[in-house]
């Protein structure tokens, strides 16, 4: 009802002589008469749902962790007042629907805009349906500068999907299948924490930075494996909040199908059905906003940060990525692709190309997950390491090895059947599973018809993640297509690529201490520092890649790199200043009041923190600032945290003014929430 799509849209468009199918083409944005008709239909739909406000809803860069909803918008009334009579009248035309303008200089832009060159322009995205919440309709939009430079997260995604479609269409034709083009589909699993709001208000660090920058471990954590998929407490606020979150999302057409407890105490997850990349990204941003707002209504605070608590699992956002033709054939599903092409070699050719993309452009995959919060997750035995590899499983790896050695057999994924040891109860006596186990330690495992990018951070707008995946795949498809068109045999090209690049395939335990050494011997991409990873954006290799695929110009890449580094540095500065305030206003007064604790050591931390912040300010380049910020965050502040936590360990509870991990993490673990620790 609150999504202008399909039958809902047709009900109103038909009165204007148009249809949803016609609107999907986007032609109305270039035809003023059609634009007015669509606007009239949208206005009537809004009126029927009690809405009278509209906004162009866009996605500024560097919003994760700091901007509520990670979007930009100016909300305008859909009516005006008659200058003579003063009476209100509805006023929403095609020109209002399709375009907008704002101040591009007031958003992170990396120098692409300035106060004297500030124009920023909004264009409605016809691929992502208009939706409604409350009294407002939201028009998903792209955001560019006066010169057409992308100022947002969304525009590059569309460019990358176009590149993937163009090169994929070309390659599939050479493999025997004519298609109108390809689409990239994703499904995003969103992990969160829900904590008591009164305890949240006693944590300046959670309020200002989204994570606890100090805090002694509670006596209980996740060591008993008792939280994951445990029952949702029917007497507690978390289930009621999650049910309302789902309901709000359902009304907007967001298919938020799954909810469950996650590994850490007070950690939960939502997962939707998959959809096209641009639409799923839009919906995920709204999901995160709804989660935060609905949580507050239930006396809770929602934490989206990748690592809000020390020594329990943090949160990710698994990005399940797949490719399909516009006619519906699933390119990463062997049965579907083989049926579409009639060519048993099509699937191993596609997979060999993707393996080559992972090996060549693992630096960009690592860059795409360099959110500030991922500093604390990658390789910590809760998320895959910062080594970029893919898990294919032994079944497919053996098949591709045989293919590389000359086999032309069709890939038919194996299965395994076993008994539960029970007879006469149906499939308990003969239960069938895929040939491969699940590998949760791989950053990019294959899962039957998709790849799951498991290393993505929970706060992230995943536009850059999917821009990278689409672009490097498009480039790999182009490489294969170019060589076929030059006269080479398609299978021979794929065999050469797989043999050269299969070093990026790792089917073992990514948490094994021996893996980093083995990865080093293989020569695959490993970039431990997120700050260093951001800077690969402007390497010669990547400038060439993005330029050839028409994704980013060199100025756009330089600007985006600066924005990402500034976002990292700004995040760390907020954390350091918050730590200074908490030590001065809470930790030291508590130690003095109780007469116990490391007072001298605490007092000595303050000039160290202040000097580190001053050094960042004094640094001249974004790269230098980022390097200093990383040392401050991952070395200096961790040492100072130990001192603060030592104080908490000895100060009596009545003198400790900050909410403890016990206060924060065990709200929902008891049948009666009032029995909480």
Order of alpha helices (4+ residues) and beta strands (2+ residues): beta-alpha-alpha-alpha-beta-beta-beta-beta-alpha-beta-beta-beta-beta-alpha-beta-alpha-alpha-alpha-beta-beta-beta-alpha-beta-beta-alpha-alpha-alpha-alpha-beta-beta-beta-beta-alpha-alpha-alpha-alpha-alpha-alpha-alpha-alpha-alpha-alpha-alpha
